[in-house]
Amino acid sequence: MATNIVNTLGAGSGIDTTSLVNSLVDAQKAPQQSRLDSKKTTLDAQISAYGTLKSSLSEFQNLMTPLSNPDTFNARSVSLPTTDIVTANSLDANAQLGTYQLEVLEVAQGQSLVGNQTFADKDAAAGVSGTLTIAQGEWTYASGNPSSFAENEALKAIEIEVTATDSIQEIADKINADSSDVEASVLLVDGSYQLLISAPSGEENALRISGSDASLDFLNFNESNHSNVTETQQAKDASININGLNVKRPSNDIDDVIQGLSLTLNKASPGDKLTFSITEDKDTAKTAINSFIEGYNTLYTTLKGLTSTTTDSETNETKRGELANDGTAKNLLSRMRSMISASVPGVDGFNSLSNVGIRTKLDGTLEINTEDFDRAINDNFAQVAAVFSTTTSTSNSAVSVEVGSFGSRAVAGTYQANIATAPSKGFVQGSGMTTTFPPDLSANNKFTVNVNGTESGELILTGTYNSQEELRAGLQSLINNDSTLKEAGQAIDVVIDGGELKLQSRQYGADTEVKFITAEGNFTAATGLSTSSAVTKGTDVAGTIAGDEAFGAGGVLLPKVDTNPYGLNLQVQEGVTGNVSFTFSRGFAGEMSLLIDGFLSSTGVIQNREDSINNQLEDIKSDQAELDRKMALLRERLTSEYTAMENILASFRTTSSSLDGLVDRLPFTASNN
């Protein structure tokens, strides 16, 4: 039987060209897509694993902070009995250990002065005017009356300008507007108003008030004029007896008698003796160490899971960690394990975790041998502190070691320094100080002083000084309370040296000096200081550290850049010269934290590895785009080819139709019925 080839091919209907093209494209794309998907899955898992790693490292590093802090091992506890006599406010690390007996003999109080003159209206003009000068210092009394006054050199007298239109309320407001701690208030007593002026607590903060005009006599409280003022409360220091030693302080808040202990005295109670002890608080350190053990074990388990291959004992199924083939993560784990077993740099003898009773188990985690740990804590607590925390020491108590902003670059160890030049402070020395007291300072008593490059405003030395010491204190107070100098952070100490006044900078260094810019006659006659007084500049400390020339600035000596001790600095006091040895150790916790910093920093190996993975992921995006482009072209080509085939077959069908019966119609052709 004759076969129609066109019908056999099914032209125009029998072939699903779309499905055929999709199948051919998918077959071509599948192996390449599989490789890209597999690689992307692996890289995504590694990025996620590094996120877990960084989070775990950060949490563990937080546990290193208290361990690296010496205060953790210097923590103290106090056993103050329940009482309303005193209140314990705070107890610092390094507080002085010991047993104490405390007796509160007197509480501090501030002086209060009330003007006896009364006013019917506190807001009406008081009709007084002039300059009201209020100085602070200590009064000596004779027969209950103030007789002599020693000005507090740390406090500047305030001057209030009073006008005739000022009310007593406005006078009080002007006093309160000053930056001093002197306070004023208006009291309503028996239907009339009186002005009360109060000082902060302490004998050296009592008030001396003088008015430049007789109309202000109602507020005068000085050696020669005090009858118009009632001293309702006399200035007193707090007085305590501590272990048999009498101590006085200007405030009831006391934090400098027993080092590190801050107390508030609530009331005087002579005869009541409070006994208490300040002891080492070792539990704080033990808690920090135990937290470290737990934190390390958690981190180690996480790292182990990320970097190792494990086999399930029941299913025999092998599971690989996301970072099992990653050298960066494995290197971190190796370095941490090495640090656990190594000696702590910069610490001699008792210098490893094993000395503290910390052991490594077979599975790599840590455990504490209770017996060895308790023995170390009880018998060698200082050495335990040195194992974990930052420690420094020097062979000279006048030289201290500080860890600077580049402390992470310092290498632990013992170093030698040589102080060739001691630091000193600039000063000016007077000559011809008066021996006649009180000196005449009624006029020609102005001066201007320059301290370390900052020039004061015009100053006026006034007041009544009955001795060299009073003059010295008054001059120091006047200069140090100058607003320009205070704003610049400059101050001086005035001392009496060889019977003459010496003004010395409070800073060290070659840039420090004190000199007079102006000085009027009576000022010079009283003090012996003038624009021609001898000026001596200070000096910077100079010397070597670890054999290299060091950089000196003031009293600070810095090692040469990029040497082993670089990142440390020596604080050198005046008068120190010669050889000094010093040691530095950042302790196990500091070294571990530094290691983690190196891995977690923005330029560290983890960030570099993440950048590399992200770059590979970007490459995969590019490869995916290129693969999609090629497959699109393949689809387009195949579609075009099969479309062309369809057209040809369609043409065959048309031709077939036109040929139908053609043979029968040919002449001399027989047809089959």
Summary of the structure (lengths in Angstrom):
residues: 673
radius of gyration: 44.5
end to end distance: 14.8
largest distance: 168.4
contacts: 2076
relative contact order: 0.13
helix: 36%
strand: 29%
